[in-house]
């Protein structure tokens, strides 16, 4: 393997390592923002305070039983947004 190619490979590995080390926090921040938009009642302990206190995605687990029961009365937009969020979780 020639030296420029080897350096390119090391650079690519460093970029991937940096990406994957930031990914969990980036997901959490996006997830938290989605929970704020959808409403705290659907996630974690169901309170705004719980949403603010959350430190990881596990603190904002979707409340699946509540969501399942509510799907019939939500607007189509709410249903679509919440369903998409649950599918990512």
Buried (B, 14 or more C-beta within 10 A) or exposed (E): EEEEEEEEEEEEEEEEEEEEEEEEEEBBEEBBEBBBEBBBBBBBBEEEEBBEEBEEBEBBEBBEEEBEEBEEEBEEEBBEBBEEBBEEE
